[in-house]
Amino acid sequence: MSSIGQGVREIRIRSMDGAFRVIYVAKFESAIYVLHCFQKKTQTTSKADMDLARRRYQQLIQDSKS
């Protein structure tokens, strides 16, 4: 998921209830950070979901510099 940020990964889950995604980053020593998780309703990931994960990633980068 380089479109969100460096080191960002995605877990895809399919079940009887539908498709789900977990977007996370594990490049920091202190923790694994879940940026966003959601149920997929369409084939493509919505811009709103991508933007939310990107904003959370950017905030995490800013906080790690402090």
C-alpha positions in Angstrom: 0.0 0.0 0.0 2.7 2.4 -1.0 0.0 4.8 -2.1 -0.7 5.5 1.6 2.9 5.4 2.9 6.1 3.6 3.2 5.8 0.3 5.1 2.0 0.3 5.0 0.4 -3.2 4.5 -3.0 -4.6 4.0 -4.7 -7.7 5.3 -7.6 -9.0 3.2 -10.3 -11.2 4.8 -13.2 -12.9 3.0 -16.0 -14.5 4.9 -19.6 -15.5 4.5 -20.4 -11.9 5.7 -18.4 -10.2 2.9 -14.9 -8.8 2.3 -13.0 -6.9 4.9 -9.7 -4.9 4.9 -7.2 -4.0 7.6 -4.6 -1.3 6.7 -1.7 -1.3 9.1 1.9 -0.3 9.5 4.5 -2.3 11.5 7.7 -0.4 10.8 7.9 1.2 14.3 9.6 -0.6 17.2 6.9 0.3 19.7 3.8 -1.2 18.1 1.8 -2.3 15.1 -0.6 0.6 14.2 -3.9 -0.2 12.6 -4.6 2.8 10.4 -8.1 1.7 9.2 -10.3 -1.3 9.0 -13.6 -1.6 7.0 -15.9 -3.8 5.1 -15.6 -3.7 1.4 -18.8 -2.9 -0.4 -17.4 -2.6 -4.0 -14.6 -4.0 -6.0 -12.4 -0.9 -5.5 -11.4 0.7 -2.2 -13.1 4.0 -1.8 -11.2 7.3 -1.9 -12.6 8.2 1.5 -11.1 5.0 3.0 -7.7 5.5 1.4 -7.7 9.2 2.4 -8.5 8.3 6.1 -5.7 5.8 6.2 -3.3 8.3 4.6 -4.2 11.0 7.1 -3.7 8.6 10.0 -0.4 7.5 8.7 0.8 11.1 8.2 -0.2 11.9 11.8 1.7 8.9 13.1 4.8 10.0 11.2 4.4 13.5 12.7 4.0 12.1 16.2 7.0 9.8 15.9 9.2 12.9 15.1 8.2 14.6 18.3 
